[in-house]
Amino acid sequence: MVRIETDYIKLDALLKFAGAVMSGGEAKTAVAEGLVKVNGETCLMRGKKIWPGDVVEFDGEVIEVGK
């Protein structure tokens, strides 16, 4: 589980913060190519707000977001 101190975190920032990608550019590419799912649905918006309770999937990794 990844804990955030703010109300939400943007998808590309979460991928980088969680260590799923090495850079913001890599996060942008992964999202644009449809490789990221948010709550079970493919997400193409790298700036999507991710809230506590959301689940992000990328490259076989599941990232649960909590407070």
MODELLER restraints for C-alpha pairs under 7 A, 6 or more apart:
rsr = mdl.restraints
at = mdl.atoms
rsr.add(forms.Gaussian(group=physical.xy_distance, feature=features.Distance(at['CA:1:A'], at['CA:63:A']), mean=6.08, stdev=0.5))
rsr.add(forms.Gaussian(group=physical.xy_distance, feature=features.Distance(at['CA:1:A'], at['CA:64:A']), mean=4.74, stdev=0.5))
rsr.add(forms.Gaussian(group=physical.xy_distance, feature=features.Distance(at['CA:1:A'], at['CA:65:A']), mean=5.79, stdev=0.5))
rsr.add(forms.Gaussian(group=physical.xy_distance, feature=features.Distance(at['CA:1:A'], at['CA:66:A']), mean=6.63, stdev=0.5))
rsr.add(forms.Gaussian(group=physical.xy_distance, feature=features.Distance(at['CA:2:A'], at['CA:18:A']), mean=6.66, stdev=0.5))
rsr.add(forms.Gaussian(group=physical.xy_distance, feature=features.Distance(at['CA:2:A'], at['CA:63:A']), mean=6.70, stdev=0.5))
rsr.add(forms.Gaussian(group=physical.xy_distance, feature=features.Distance(at['CA:2:A'], at['CA:64:A']), mean=6.03, stdev=0.5))
rsr.add(forms.Gaussian(group=physical.xy_distance, feature=features.Distance(at['CA:2:A'], at['CA:65:A']), mean=4.97, stdev=0.5))
rsr.add(forms.Gaussian(group=physical.xy_distance, feature=features.Distance(at['CA:2:A'], at['CA:66:A']), mean=6.07, stdev=0.5))
rsr.add(forms.Gaussian(group=physical.xy_distance, feature=features.Distance(at['CA:3:A'], at['CA:65:A']), mean=5.84, stdev=0.5))
rsr.add(forms.Gaussian(group=physical.xy_distance, feature=features.Distance(at['CA:3:A'], at['CA:66:A']), mean=4.68, stdev=0.5))
rsr.add(forms.Gaussian(group=physical.xy_distance, feature=features.Distance(at['CA:3:A'], at['CA:67:A']), mean=5.01, stdev=0.5))
rsr.add(forms.Gaussian(group=physical.xy_distance, feature=features.Distance(at['CA:4:A'], at['CA:66:A']), mean=6.37, stdev=0.5))
rsr.add(forms.Gaussian(group=physical.xy_distance, feature=features.Distance(at['CA:4:A'], at['CA:67:A']), mean=5.28, stdev=0.5))
rsr.add(forms.Gaussian(group=physical.xy_distance, feature=features.Distance(at['CA:5:A'], at['CA:67:A']), mean=6.26, stdev=0.5))
rsr.add(forms.Gaussian(group=physical.xy_distance, feature=features.Distance(at['CA:7:A'], at['CA:51:A']), mean=6.65, stdev=0.5))
rsr.add(forms.Gaussian(group=physical.xy_distance, feature=features.Distance(at['CA:8:A'], at['CA:49:A']), mean=5.96, stdev=0.5))
rsr.add(forms.Gaussian(group=physical.xy_distance, feature=features.Distance(at['CA:8:A'], at['CA:50:A']), mean=5.38, stdev=0.5))
rsr.add(forms.Gaussian(group=physical.xy_distance, feature=features.Distance(at['CA:8:A'], at['CA:51:A']), mean=4.63, stdev=0.5))
rsr.add(forms.Gaussian(group=physical.xy_distance, feature=features.Distance(at['CA:8:A'], at['CA:52:A']), mean=6.93, stdev=0.5))
rsr.add(forms.Gaussian(group=physical.xy_distance, feature=features.Distance(at['CA:9:A'], at['CA:49:A']), mean=5.68, stdev=0.5))
rsr.add(forms.Gaussian(group=physical.xy_distance, feature=features.Distance(at['CA:9:A'], at['CA:50:A']), mean=5.23, stdev=0.5))
rsr.add(forms.Gaussian(group=physical.xy_distance, feature=features.Distance(at['CA:9:A'], at['CA:51:A']), mean=6.74, stdev=0.5))
rsr.add(forms.Gaussian(group=physical.xy_distance, feature=features.Distance(at['CA:10:A'], at['CA:47:A']), mean=5.03, stdev=0.5))
rsr.add(forms.Gaussian(group=physical.xy_distance, feature=features.Distance(at['CA:10:A'], at['CA:48:A']), mean=5.40, stdev=0.5))
rsr.add(forms.Gaussian(group=physical.xy_distance, feature=features.Distance(at['CA:10:A'], at['CA:49:A']), mean=4.66, stdev=0.5))
rsr.add(forms.Gaussian(group=physical.xy_distance, feature=features.Distance(at['CA:10:A'], at['CA:50:A']), mean=5.76, stdev=0.5))
rsr.add(forms.Gaussian(group=physical.xy_distance, feature=features.Distance(at['CA:11:A'], at['CA:46:A']), mean=5.35, stdev=0.5))
rsr.add(forms.Gaussian(group=physical.xy_distance, feature=features.Distance(at['CA:11:A'], at['CA:47:A']), mean=5.62, stdev=0.5))
rsr.add(forms.Gaussian(group=physical.xy_distance, feature=features.Distance(at['CA:11:A'], at['CA:48:A']), mean=5.40, stdev=0.5))
rsr.add(forms.Gaussian(group=physical.xy_distance, feature=features.Distance(at['CA:11:A'], at['CA:49:A']), mean=6.28, stdev=0.5))
rsr.add(forms.Gaussian(group=physical.xy_distance, feature=features.Distance(at['CA:11:A'], at['CA:50:A']), mean=6.06, stdev=0.5))
rsr.add(forms.Gaussian(group=physical.xy_distance, feature=features.Distance(at['CA:12:A'], at['CA:24:A']), mean=6.49, stdev=0.5))
rsr.add(forms.Gaussian(group=physical.xy_distance, feature=features.Distance(at['CA:12:A'], at['CA:27:A']), mean=5.29, stdev=0.5))
rsr.add(forms.Gaussian(group=physical.xy_distance, feature=features.Distance(at['CA:12:A'], at['CA:28:A']), mean=6.38, stdev=0.5))
rsr.add(forms.Gaussian(group=physical.xy_distance, feature=features.Distance(at['CA:12:A'], at['CA:46:A']), mean=5.15, stdev=0.5))
rsr.add(forms.Gaussian(group=physical.xy_distance, feature=features.Distance(at['CA:12:A'], at['CA:47:A']), mean=6.42, stdev=0.5))
rsr.add(forms.Gaussian(group=physical.xy_distance, feature=features.Distance(at['CA:15:A'], at['CA:21:A']), mean=5.92, stdev=0.5))
rsr.add(forms.Gaussian(group=physical.xy_distance, feature=features.Distance(at['CA:15:A'], at['CA:27:A']), mean=6.36, stdev=0.5))
rsr.add(forms.Gaussian(group=physical.xy_distance, feature=features.Distance(at['CA:16:A'], at['CA:22:A']), mean=6.18, stdev=0.5))
rsr.add(forms.Gaussian(group=physical.xy_distance, feature=features.Distance(at['CA:16:A'], at['CA:23:A']), mean=6.21, stdev=0.5))
rsr.add(forms.Gaussian(group=physical.xy_distance, feature=features.Distance(at['CA:16:A'], at['CA:24:A']), mean=6.54, stdev=0.5))
rsr.add(forms.Gaussian(group=physical.xy_distance, feature=features.Distance(at['CA:16:A'], at['CA:27:A']), mean=6.93, stdev=0.5))
rsr.add(forms.Gaussian(group=physical.xy_distance, feature=features.Distance(at['CA:21:A'], at['CA:27:A']), mean=6.06, stdev=0.5))
rsr.add(forms.Gaussian(group=physical.xy_distance, feature=features.Distance(at['CA:28:A'], at['CA:46:A']), mean=6.15, stdev=0.5))
rsr.add(forms.Gaussian(group=physical.xy_distance, feature=features.Distance(at['CA:30:A'], at['CA:36:A']), mean=6.60, stdev=0.5))
rsr.add(forms.Gaussian(group=physical.xy_distance, feature=features.Distance(at['CA:31:A'], at['CA:43:A']), mean=6.71, stdev=0.5))
rsr.add(forms.Gaussian(group=physical.xy_distance, feature=features.Distance(at['CA:31:A'], at['CA:44:A']), mean=5.29, stdev=0.5))
rsr.add(forms.Gaussian(group=physical.xy_distance, feature=features.Distance(at['CA:31:A'], at['CA:45:A']), mean=6.80, stdev=0.5))
rsr.add(forms.Gaussian(group=physical.xy_distance, feature=features.Distance(at['CA:31:A'], at['CA:46:A']), mean=5.90, stdev=0.5))
rsr.add(forms.Gaussian(group=physical.xy_distance, feature=features.Distance(at['CA:32:A'], at['CA:44:A']), mean=5.44, stdev=0.5))
rsr.add(forms.Gaussian(group=physical.xy_distance, feature=features.Distance(at['CA:34:A'], at['CA:42:A']), mean=6.07, stdev=0.5))
rsr.add(forms.Gaussian(group=physical.xy_distance, feature=features.Distance(at['CA:34:A'], at['CA:43:A']), mean=6.45, stdev=0.5))
rsr.add(forms.Gaussian(group=physical.xy_distance, feature=features.Distance(at['CA:34:A'], at['CA:44:A']), mean=5.87, stdev=0.5))
rsr.add(forms.Gaussian(group=physical.xy_distance, feature=features.Distance(at['CA:35:A'], at['CA:58:A']), mean=6.31, stdev=0.5))
rsr.add(forms.Gaussian(group=physical.xy_distance, feature=features.Distance(at['CA:36:A'], at['CA:42:A']), mean=5.78, stdev=0.5))
rsr.add(forms.Gaussian(group=physical.xy_distance, feature=features.Distance(at['CA:36:A'], at['CA:43:A']), mean=5.96, stdev=0.5))
rsr.add(forms.Gaussian(group=physical.xy_distance, feature=features.Distance(at['CA:36:A'], at['CA:57:A']), mean=5.75, stdev=0.5))
rsr.add(forms.Gaussian(group=physical.xy_distance, feature=features.Distance(at['CA:36:A'], at['CA:58:A']), mean=4.95, stdev=0.5))
rsr.add(forms.Gaussian(group=physical.xy_distance, feature=features.Distance(at['CA:37:A'], at['CA:43:A']), mean=5.45, stdev=0.5))
rsr.add(forms.Gaussian(group=physical.xy_distance, feature=features.Distance(at['CA:37:A'], at['CA:56:A']), mean=5.61, stdev=0.5))
rsr.add(forms.Gaussian(group=physical.xy_distance, feature=features.Distance(at['CA:37:A'], at['CA:57:A']), mean=5.01, stdev=0.5))
rsr.add(forms.Gaussian(group=physical.xy_distance, feature=features.Distance(at['CA:37:A'], at['CA:58:A']), mean=6.68, stdev=0.5))
rsr.add(forms.Gaussian(group=physical.xy_distance, feature=features.Distance(at['CA:38:A'], at['CA:55:A']), mean=5.79, stdev=0.5))
rsr.add(forms.Gaussian(group=physical.xy_distance, feature=features.Distance(at['CA:38:A'], at['CA:56:A']), mean=4.55, stdev=0.5))
rsr.add(forms.Gaussian(group=physical.xy_distance, feature=features.Distance(at['CA:38:A'], at['CA:57:A']), mean=6.47, stdev=0.5))
rsr.add(forms.Gaussian(group=physical.xy_distance, feature=features.Distance(at['CA:39:A'], at['CA:54:A']), mean=6.06, stdev=0.5))
rsr.add(forms.Gaussian(group=physical.xy_distance, feature=features.Distance(at['CA:39:A'], at['CA:55:A']), mean=5.06, stdev=0.5))
rsr.add(forms.Gaussian(group=physical.xy_distance, feature=features.Distance(at['CA:39:A'], at['CA:56:A']), mean=6.24, stdev=0.5))
rsr.add(forms.Gaussian(group=physical.xy_distance, feature=features.Distance(at['CA:51:A'], at['CA:65:A']), mean=6.91, stdev=0.5))
rsr.add(forms.Gaussian(group=physical.xy_distance, feature=features.Distance(at['CA:52:A'], at['CA:65:A']), mean=4.85, stdev=0.5))
rsr.add(forms.Gaussian(group=physical.xy_distance, feature=features.Distance(at['CA:52:A'], at['CA:66:A']), mean=4.39, stdev=0.5))
rsr.add(forms.Gaussian(group=physical.xy_distance, feature=features.Distance(at['CA:52:A'], at['CA:67:A']), mean=5.95, stdev=0.5))
rsr.add(forms.Gaussian(group=physical.xy_distance, feature=features.Distance(at['CA:53:A'], at['CA:64:A']), mean=6.80, stdev=0.5))
rsr.add(forms.Gaussian(group=physical.xy_distance, feature=features.Distance(at['CA:53:A'], at['CA:65:A']), mean=5.53, stdev=0.5))
rsr.add(forms.Gaussian(group=physical.xy_distance, feature=features.Distance(at['CA:53:A'], at['CA:66:A']), mean=5.84, stdev=0.5))
rsr.add(forms.Gaussian(group=physical.xy_distance, feature=features.Distance(at['CA:54:A'], at['CA:64:A']), mean=6.20, stdev=0.5))
rsr.add(forms.Gaussian(group=physical.xy_distance, feature=features.Distance(at['CA:54:A'], at['CA:65:A']), mean=5.67, stdev=0.5))
rsr.add(forms.Gaussian(group=physical.xy_distance, feature=features.Distance(at['CA:55:A'], at['CA:62:A']), mean=6.86, stdev=0.5))
rsr.add(forms.Gaussian(group=physical.xy_distance, feature=features.Distance(at['CA:55:A'], at['CA:63:A']), mean=5.68, stdev=0.5))
rsr.add(forms.Gaussian(group=physical.xy_distance, feature=features.Distance(at['CA:55:A'], at['CA:64:A']), mean=4.60, stdev=0.5))
rsr.add(forms.Gaussian(group=physical.xy_distance, feature=features.Distance(at['CA:55:A'], at['CA:65:A']), mean=6.34, stdev=0.5))
rsr.add(forms.Gaussian(group=physical.xy_distance, feature=features.Distance(at['CA:56:A'], at['CA:62:A']), mean=5.85, stdev=0.5))
rsr.add(forms.Gaussian(group=physical.xy_distance, feature=features.Distance(at['CA:56:A'], at['CA:63:A']), mean=5.03, stdev=0.5))
rsr.add(forms.Gaussian(group=physical.xy_distance, feature=features.Distance(at['CA:56:A'], at['CA:64:A']), mean=6.45, stdev=0.5))
rsr.add(forms.Gaussian(group=physical.xy_distance, feature=features.Distance(at['CA:57:A'], at['CA:63:A']), mean=6.17, stdev=0.5))
